[in-house]
Amino acid sequence: MDGNWAIEAVPSCRTRHDDDSTLSALSETGHLRRLPLASIGPHVMKDSNFLKENNGRLMWHPMTSPQDSHDSPPKIITGGSGVRVTDIDGHTVVDGVGGLWNVNLGYSCQPVKDAISAQLDALPYYSTFRGTTNDAAIELSYELSEFFAPDGLSRAFFTSGGSDSVETALRLARQYHKLRGEAGRVKFLSLKKGYHGTHMGGASVNGNANFRTAYEPLLPGCFHIPAPYTYRNPFNETDPARLAQLCAAALEDEIAFQGATTIAAMIMEPILGAGGVIPPHKSFAPMVQDICNRNGILLITDEVITAYGRTGAWSGARLWGIKPDMMATAKAITNGYFPFGAAMLGERMIEAFEGNPAAKIGHGYTYSGHPVGAAAAVACLAETKRLNVIENAAARGTQLFEGCKALMEKYDIIGDVRGGHGLMTAIEMVSDRATKAPIDAATGAIVQEVAYQNGAMIRVSGPNIILSPPLVLSEADADVLLGALDAGFAAT
């Protein structure tokens, strides 16, 4: 339904606003009849029966099958306030998912809403392709250069979201080497369990078969390194520092095997997110950067999740003390209120592209630098800094991490708890702790549904419960999440 259409609370009768006082109703017979708005209650704008009847029928949802959406219709979320969302039946819960890692400031961030509204009035759209730009995009590029200066990143290429930002970084990495006379550097390295979006390039560097198998063959020249995942790794190593060394050694071995002069870039998440919140030992990222630097390989950090405060630091790169050549960002850049992203670029990229007439970027998106998205991002960045969200993200992240570890002492279904760096926590569920056999989908669904009925929206991805709530979560809100999880596990 667009904004001009409504469904009357009478079966099969669709209504449309004609002016401020009347609306037209189209009956099953196709006849229009005019109705005074005063005679129709507020419920006319959304009839729950219509929405429920059509839920999962005509819309294909991401990351599931059409059959699953039909058999188990998704929850219809109709409202959001603070850190809570409300479904079509009026059930309100604390959002432990944070939208999808992106609503860092909650659902009531008025400065971002006001910025969007004002920009829609001033300039709702114009292209930033060669020859034109807009004031909001220029302002945002300045603000981001200031924000990411400690990461060594001062240029922005604007995108429509995270997958776009990753694709941009991969393409610019290849172009960088061509500009420098090393056209043979075309391959990419990444981590198993890593997630880098769903475009063809991003899927190719993804380290999870769930996002790859159905779409193969993917981009050639993409190779994967074991992740520093202490609970499951090919080395059977549980010591984080030792595992970091083993994974770094595997990276060096792969570079030697492929030939350094054939590799364009290494892309990795500072903390693996969708793969199950896998934080590496603090030594890992610096080792990776050193290896890349020694071999002339660009380092791309995928910070679609970790940028803008989620880790308890302003970026994942800053958390680990590294300076990548490029950084993919999106999600929280507008608090999820507008689809927008930015690939941030460092000194090596600037040296190769700027002042070089041959460095034409034959890449971009219709909505690159969209003025409404840019205005939203400017307002969001200002509010993010004003609230100093990294402080609360660290405190509440510790609370959730410790609370989940306490639940592990109580329930054998919990095989591993990962987190400890801001508001990124995962609980890995198993059917047998000794063998680490993953939990079955039906049991995971029970935990999720019982938690929901007890006041928390949580996300189950494979065997993992992934918690990524808004960064403005209160201590009491975190307790609600933990209590709902407790109820969910008790129901298994």
C-alpha positions as CSV (number, residue, x, y, z in Angstrom):
1,M,0.0,0.0,0.0
2,D,1.3,3.5,-0.8
3,G,0.5,6.4,1.4
4,N,-2.7,7.3,-0.4
5,W,-4.4,4.0,0.0
6,A,-6.2,2.5,2.9
7,I,-8.1,-0.6,3.7
8,E,-11.6,-0.1,5.2
9,A,-12.5,-2.3,8.0
10,V,-15.0,-4.0,5.7
11,P,-13.9,-7.1,3.7
12,S,-12.6,-6.5,0.2
13,C,-13.3,-2.7,0.1
14,R,-10.3,-0.5,-0.7
15,T,-10.3,3.2,0.0
16,R,-8.4,6.2,-1.3
17,H,-8.2,9.7,0.1
18,D,-9.6,12.3,-2.4
19,D,-9.2,15.4,-0.3
20,D,-9.2,16.4,3.4
21,S,-12.9,15.5,3.9
22,T,-13.8,12.6,1.7
23,L,-12.4,9.3,0.5
24,S,-13.4,7.0,-2.3
25,A,-14.1,3.3,-1.7
26,L,-13.8,0.7,-4.4
27,S,-16.1,-2.3,-3.8
28,E,-15.7,-5.8,-5.1
29,T,-18.1,-4.9,-8.0
30,G,-15.7,-2.1,-9.0
31,H,-18.0,0.8,-8.1
32,L,-16.6,3.8,-6.4
33,R,-18.5,5.5,-3.6
34,R,-17.5,8.6,-1.7
35,L,-17.3,8.4,2.1
36,P,-16.9,11.3,4.6
37,L,-13.7,10.8,6.5
38,A,-15.4,11.9,9.7
39,S,-17.5,8.7,9.5
40,I,-14.5,6.4,9.4
41,G,-12.4,5.6,12.4
42,P,-8.6,5.7,12.6
43,H,-8.4,2.0,12.0
44,V,-9.3,2.6,8.3
45,M,-5.6,3.1,7.5
46,K,-4.6,-0.4,8.3
47,D,-6.9,-3.4,8.6
48,S,-5.2,-6.2,10.4
49,N,-7.2,-8.9,8.7
50,F,-6.0,-7.7,5.2
51,L,-2.4,-7.5,6.3
52,K,-2.4,-10.9,8.0
53,E,-4.2,-12.5,5.0
54,N,-1.5,-11.2,2.6
55,N,1.5,-11.7,5.0
56,G,4.0,-13.9,3.3
57,R,2.0,-14.3,0.1
58,L,3.2,-11.7,-2.4
59,M,6.4,-10.5,-0.9
60,W,9.6,-12.6,-1.0
61,H,11.6,-12.0,2.2
62,P,15.4,-12.0,2.4
63,M,17.3,-14.8,4.0
64,T,14.5,-17.4,4.0
65,S,12.4,-19.3,1.5
66,P,9.0,-18.2,0.1
67,Q,7.6,-21.4,1.5
68,D,8.9,-20.6,5.0
69,S,7.2,-17.2,4.9
70,H,4.0,-18.8,3.8
71,D,4.1,-21.6,6.4
72,S,5.4,-19.4,9.3
73,P,4.3,-15.8,8.5
74,P,6.7,-13.2,9.8
75,K,5.8,-10.9,12.6
76,I,4.2,-7.7,11.3
77,I,5.9,-4.8,13.0
78,T,3.8,-1.7,12.9
79,G,5.4,0.7,15.4
80,G,8.6,1.6,17.2
81,S,9.4,3.9,20.1
82,G,12.7,4.2,22.0
83,V,14.3,0.7,22.0
84,R,10.9,-1.1,21.6
85,V,8.8,-2.2,18.7
86,T,5.2,-3.1,18.5
87,D,3.5,-5.7,16.4
88,I,0.1,-5.6,14.6
89,D,-1.6,-7.2,17.7
90,G,-0.2,-4.5,20.0
91,H,2.5,-6.7,21.6
92,T,5.5,-4.5,22.5
93,V,9.0,-5.9,23.0
94,V,12.5,-4.6,23.6
95,D,14.3,-4.9,20.2
96,G,17.3,-7.1,20.8
97,V,18.1,-7.0,17.1
98,G,18.4,-3.2,16.7
99,G,16.4,-3.4,13.5
100,L,19.3,-5.3,11.8
101,W,22.4,-4.0,13.6
102,N,21.5,-0.5,12.4
103,V,19.0,1.4,14.7
104,N,21.8,2.4,17.1
105,L,19.9,5.5,18.4
106,G,16.5,3.8,18.7
107,Y,13.2,4.5,17.0
108,S,12.5,8.0,18.4
109,C,15.6,9.9,17.2
110,Q,13.8,13.1,16.3
111,P,16.9,15.0,14.9
112,V,17.3,12.5,12.1
113,K,13.5,12.4,11.4
114,D,13.5,16.2,11.2
115,A,16.5,16.3,8.9
116,I,14.8,13.9,6.5
117,S,11.6,15.9,6.5
118,A,13.5,19.2,5.9
119,Q,15.6,17.8,3.1
120,L,12.5,16.3,1.4
121,D,11.1,19.8,1.3
122,A,14.3,21.5,0.1
123,L,15.7,18.9,-2.4
124,P,14.3,15.4,-2.4
125,Y,16.8,14.1,-5.0
126,Y,19.5,14.9,-7.4
127,S,22.3,12.9,-8.9
128,T,25.9,13.2,-7.9
129,F,27.2,11.7,-11.2
130,R,29.8,13.8,-13.0
131,G,28.8,17.5,-13.1
132,T,26.4,17.8,-10.2
133,T,26.3,17.4,-6.5
134,N,24.3,18.6,-3.5
135,D,24.9,20.6,-0.3
136,A,24.0,17.7,2.1
137,A,26.5,15.3,0.4
138,I,29.3,17.9,0.6
139,E,28.6,18.6,4.3
140,L,28.5,14.9,5.0
141,S,31.8,14.2,3.3
142,Y,33.4,16.8,5.5
143,E,31.9,15.4,8.7
144,L,33.0,11.9,7.8
145,S,36.5,13.0,7.0
146,E,36.7,14.5,10.5
147,F,35.1,11.5,12.2
148,F,37.3,8.9,10.5
149,A,40.5,10.9,10.7
150,P,41.9,8.7,13.5
151,D,41.5,5.7,11.2
152,G,43.5,7.5,8.5
153,L,40.4,7.8,6.2
154,S,39.5,11.2,4.7
155,R,37.6,10.6,1.5
156,A,34.1,9.2,1.0
157,F,32.3,7.4,-1.9
158,F,28.6,7.3,-1.1
159,T,26.5,4.2,-1.7
160,S,23.0,2.9,-1.0
161,G,23.9,0.5,1.7
162,G,26.4,-2.1,3.0
163,S,26.6,-4.5,0.1
164,D,27.1,-1.5,-2.2
165,S,29.9,-0.2,0.0
166,V,31.7,-3.6,-0.1
167,E,31.3,-3.8,-3.9
168,T,32.7,-0.3,-4.2
169,A,35.8,-1.2,-2.1
170,L,36.4,-4.4,-4.1
171,R,36.2,-2.6,-7.4
172,L,38.3,0.3,-6.3
173,A,41.0,-2.1,-5.0
174,R,41.4,-3.6,-8.5
175,Q,41.4,-0.2,-10.1
176,Y,44.1,1.0,-7.6
177,H,46.5,-1.6,-8.7
178,K,45.9,-1.0,-12.4
179,L,46.6,2.7,-11.9
180,R,49.9,1.7,-10.3
181,G,50.9,-0.6,-13.1
182,E,50.1,-3.9,-11.3
183,A,47.2,-5.1,-13.3
184,G,47.8,-8.7,-12.2
185,R,46.6,-7.9,-8.7
186,V,43.0,-9.1,-9.0
187,K,42.4,-11.7,-6.3
188,F,40.8,-11.2,-2.9
189,L,41.4,-12.8,0.5
190,S,38.8,-13.0,3.3
191,L,37.9,-15.0,6.4
192,K,35.8,-18.0,6.6
193,K,32.6,-17.2,8.6
194,G,32.9,-13.6,7.4
195,Y,29.9,-11.8,5.9
196,H,30.2,-9.1,3.3
197,G,26.8,-8.6,1.8
198,T,25.0,-10.3,-1.1
199,H,26.2,-8.6,-4.3
200,M,28.2,-10.9,-6.6
201,G,31.5,-9.6,-5.3
202,G,30.4,-9.6,-1.7
203,A,29.0,-13.1,-1.9
204,S,32.3,-14.2,-3.5
205,V,34.3,-13.1,-0.5
206,N,31.7,-14.2,2.0
207,G,32.9,-17.1,4.2
208,N,29.6,-18.8,4.8
209,A,28.2,-21.4,2.4
210,N,24.6,-20.3,3.1
211,F,25.2,-17.1,1.1
212,R,27.2,-18.8,-1.6
213,T,26.1,-22.3,-2.7
214,A,22.9,-21.4,-4.5
215,Y,24.6,-18.7,-6.5
216,E,27.8,-20.4,-7.7
217,P,29.9,-20.1,-9.7
218,L,30.9,-16.8,-8.1
219,L,33.7,-14.4,-8.8
220,P,36.9,-16.3,-9.5
221,G,40.0,-15.5,-7.5
222,C,38.5,-15.3,-4.0
223,F,40.2,-17.4,-1.3
224,H,39.4,-17.9,2.4
225,I,41.4,-18.1,5.5
226,P,40.3,-19.8,8.8
227,A,38.6,-17.4,11.2
228,P,39.9,-16.8,14.7
229,Y,36.9,-18.7,16.1
230,T,37.9,-20.4,19.3
231,Y,34.9,-22.6,19.6
232,R,35.3,-24.2,16.2
233,N,38.5,-24.1,14.1
234,P,40.5,-26.5,12.1
235,F,43.4,-26.3,14.6
236,N,41.4,-27.3,17.6
237,E,42.9,-24.3,19.3
238,T,41.0,-22.7,22.2
239,D,43.6,-20.1,23.2
240,P,42.7,-16.9,21.5
241,A,46.2,-15.5,21.2
242,R,47.6,-18.8,19.8
243,L,44.7,-19.1,17.4
244,A,45.3,-15.6,16.1
245,Q,48.9,-16.6,15.3
246,L,47.8,-19.7,13.5
247,C,45.3,-17.8,11.4
248,A,47.8,-15.1,10.6
249,A,50.3,-17.9,9.6
250,A,47.6,-19.4,7.3
251,L,47.1,-16.0,5.7
252,E,50.8,-15.7,5.0
253,D,50.8,-19.3,3.6
254,E,47.9,-18.5,1.3
255,I,49.6,-15.3,0.0
256,A,52.8,-17.3,-0.7
257,F,50.8,-19.9,-2.5
258,Q,48.8,-17.5,-4.6
259,G,51.7,-15.1,-5.2
260,A,51.5,-11.7,-3.5
261,T,51.6,-9.9,-6.9
262,T,48.3,-11.5,-7.8
263,I,46.3,-10.3,-4.8
264,A,44.5,-7.0,-4.7
265,A,43.0,-6.9,-1.2
266,M,42.2,-8.6,2.0
267,I,38.7,-7.8,3.4
268,M,37.6,-8.6,6.9
269,E,35.2,-7.6,9.6
270,P,37.0,-6.3,12.8
271,I,34.5,-8.5,14.7
272,L,32.7,-11.1,12.6
273,G,29.0,-10.3,12.9
274,A,26.5,-12.3,11.0
275,G,28.8,-15.3,11.2
276,G,28.1,-15.5,14.9
277,V,29.8,-12.5,16.7
278,I,33.4,-13.8,16.6
279,P,35.8,-11.4,18.2
280,P,39.5,-12.1,17.4
281,H,42.3,-11.7,19.9
282,K,43.6,-8.1,20.0
283,S,46.8,-9.2,18.2
284,F,45.0,-10.5,15.1
285,A,44.1,-7.4,13.2
286,P,47.5,-5.7,13.7
287,M,49.1,-8.9,12.4
288,V,46.9,-8.9,9.3
289,Q,47.6,-5.3,8.6
290,D,51.4,-5.9,8.9
291,I,51.1,-8.9,6.5
292,C,49.1,-7.0,4.0
293,N,51.5,-4.0,4.1
294,R,54.6,-6.2,3.6
295,N,53.0,-7.8,0.6
296,G,51.5,-4.7,-1.1
297,I,48.0,-5.9,-0.5
298,L,45.2,-3.4,0.4
299,L,43.3,-3.9,3.6
300,I,39.6,-3.3,3.6
301,T,37.7,-3.4,6.9
302,D,34.0,-4.2,6.5
303,E,32.5,-2.0,9.2
304,V,28.9,-2.0,8.0
305,I,28.1,-3.3,11.5
306,T,31.0,-2.1,13.6
307,A,31.4,1.6,12.5
308,Y,29.7,4.4,14.5
309,G,30.1,2.9,18.0
310,R,28.7,-0.6,18.2
311,T,31.9,-2.2,19.5
312,G,32.4,0.4,22.3
313,A,34.8,2.2,20.0
314,W,34.0,4.6,17.2
315,S,35.2,2.0,14.6
316,G,36.4,-1.6,14.7
317,A,39.7,-0.4,13.2
318,R,40.1,2.0,16.1
319,L,39.2,-0.8,18.5
320,W,42.2,-2.9,17.3
321,G,44.5,0.0,16.6
322,I,44.8,-0.4,12.8
323,K,44.5,1.9,9.8
324,P,42.8,0.2,6.8
325,D,43.1,1.4,3.2
326,M,39.4,1.3,2.8
327,M,36.4,0.9,5.1
328,A,32.9,-0.1,4.1
329,T,30.2,1.5,6.2
330,A,26.4,1.8,6.2
331,K,23.6,0.7,8.6
332,A,23.9,3.0,11.6
333,I,25.1,5.9,9.4
334,T,21.4,7.0,9.2
335,N,20.2,5.0,12.2
336,G,18.4,2.8,9.6
337,Y,16.0,5.6,8.8
338,F,17.2,5.9,5.1
339,P,19.1,3.4,2.9
340,F,22.6,4.9,2.7
341,G,26.3,3.9,2.9
342,A,29.8,5.2,2.5
343,A,33.1,3.6,1.5
344,M,35.8,5.5,3.3
345,L,39.2,5.8,1.6
346,G,42.7,6.3,3.0
347,E,46.1,7.8,1.9
348,R,47.1,5.0,-0.6
349,M,43.8,5.4,-2.5
350,I,44.2,9.2,-2.5
351,E,47.7,9.1,-3.8
352,A,46.7,6.8,-6.7
353,F,43.4,8.5,-7.7
354,E,43.7,12.2,-7.0
355,G,45.7,14.3,-9.4
356,N,45.5,11.5,-11.9
357,P,43.5,12.1,-15.1
358,A,43.5,8.4,-15.9
359,A,41.7,7.6,-12.6
360,K,38.2,7.8,-13.9
361,I,35.8,5.9,-11.6
362,G,33.5,4.0,-13.8
363,H,31.3,3.0,-10.9
364,G,28.5,4.4,-8.9
365,Y,24.8,4.2,-8.0
366,T,21.7,6.3,-8.8
367,Y,21.4,7.0,-5.1
368,S,25.1,7.7,-4.4
369,G,25.1,10.8,-2.2
370,H,21.3,11.0,-2.1
371,P,20.5,14.4,-0.4
372,V,17.9,12.9,1.9
373,G,20.2,10.1,3.0
374,A,23.1,12.5,3.4
375,A,21.0,14.9,5.5
376,A,19.9,12.0,7.7
377,A,23.6,10.9,8.1
378,V,24.8,14.4,9.1
379,A,22.1,14.6,11.7
380,C,22.7,11.0,12.9
381,L,26.4,11.5,13.2
382,A,25.9,14.7,15.2
383,E,23.5,12.9,17.6
384,T,25.7,9.8,17.8
385,K,28.6,12.0,19.0
386,R,26.5,14.1,21.3
387,L,25.2,11.0,23.1
388,N,28.7,9.5,23.2
389,V,27.1,6.1,22.5
390,I,30.4,4.2,22.8
391,E,30.2,4.6,26.6
392,N,26.8,3.1,26.9
393,A,27.5,0.4,24.3
394,A,30.5,-0.7,26.3
395,A,28.6,-0.7,29.6
396,R,25.5,-2.4,28.4
397,G,27.5,-4.8,26.2
398,T,29.4,-6.0,29.3
399,Q,26.1,-6.4,31.1
400,L,24.6,-8.6,28.3
401,F,27.8,-10.6,27.9
402,E,28.1,-11.4,31.6
403,G,24.3,-12.1,31.8
404,C,24.6,-14.5,28.9
405,K,27.5,-16.3,30.5
406,A,25.4,-16.7,33.6
407,L,22.7,-18.3,31.5
408,M,25.3,-20.7,30.1
409,E,25.9,-21.9,33.7
410,K,22.2,-22.6,34.0
411,Y,21.4,-24.2,30.6
412,D,23.3,-27.0,28.8
413,I,21.7,-25.9,25.5
414,I,24.2,-23.1,25.5
415,G,27.6,-24.2,24.1
416,D,29.4,-20.9,23.8
417,V,28.9,-17.2,24.5
418,R,30.8,-14.6,22.6
419,G,31.0,-10.9,23.0
420,G,32.7,-8.5,25.4
421,H,33.2,-5.7,22.9
422,G,30.2,-3.4,22.9
423,L,26.7,-4.4,22.0
424,M,27.5,-7.5,20.0
425,T,26.8,-10.7,21.7
426,A,26.1,-14.3,20.5
427,I,24.9,-17.4,22.2
428,E,25.7,-20.6,20.3
429,M,23.1,-23.3,21.0
430,V,24.0,-27.0,20.9
431,S,22.2,-30.3,21.4
432,D,25.2,-31.8,23.0
433,R,28.0,-29.8,24.7
434,A,30.5,-32.6,24.4
435,T,30.2,-33.0,20.7
436,K,29.2,-29.4,20.0
437,A,26.4,-30.7,17.7
438,P,24.3,-27.7,16.7
439,I,20.7,-27.3,17.9
440,D,17.9,-28.3,15.6
441,A,15.9,-25.5,14.0
442,A,12.7,-26.3,15.8
443,T,14.3,-25.8,19.3
444,G,15.8,-22.6,18.2
445,A,12.4,-21.4,17.1
446,I,10.9,-22.2,20.5
447,V,13.5,-20.2,22.3
448,Q,12.9,-17.3,19.9
449,E,9.1,-17.3,20.2
450,V,9.0,-17.8,24.0
451,A,11.5,-14.9,24.4
452,Y,9.2,-12.8,22.2
453,Q,6.2,-13.6,24.3
454,N,8.3,-12.6,27.4
455,G,9.2,-9.2,26.0
456,A,12.2,-9.5,23.7
457,M,12.8,-9.6,20.0
458,I,15.8,-11.8,19.4
459,R,17.4,-13.1,16.2
460,V,18.2,-16.8,15.7
461,S,20.6,-17.4,12.8
462,G,21.5,-21.1,12.4
463,P,22.5,-22.2,15.9
464,N,23.3,-18.7,17.1
465,I,21.2,-16.2,19.0
466,I,22.6,-12.8,17.9
467,L,22.0,-9.8,20.1
468,S,22.6,-6.4,18.6
469,P,20.2,-4.0,20.4
470,P,20.2,-0.2,20.0
471,L,23.2,1.5,21.7
472,V,20.8,3.6,23.8
473,L,19.6,0.5,25.6
474,S,19.2,1.1,29.3
475,E,20.2,-1.3,32.1
476,A,16.6,-2.2,32.7
477,D,16.1,-2.9,29.0
478,A,19.1,-5.2,29.0
479,D,17.6,-7.0,32.0
480,V,14.4,-7.5,30.0
481,L,16.4,-9.2,27.2
482,L,18.2,-11.5,29.7
483,G,14.9,-12.4,31.4
484,A,13.2,-13.2,28.1
485,L,16.2,-15.4,27.1
486,D,16.0,-17.2,30.4
487,A,12.3,-17.9,29.7
488,G,13.1,-19.1,26.2
489,F,15.8,-21.5,27.4
490,A,13.6,-22.8,30.2
491,A,11.0,-23.7,27.6
492,T,13.3,-26.2,25.8
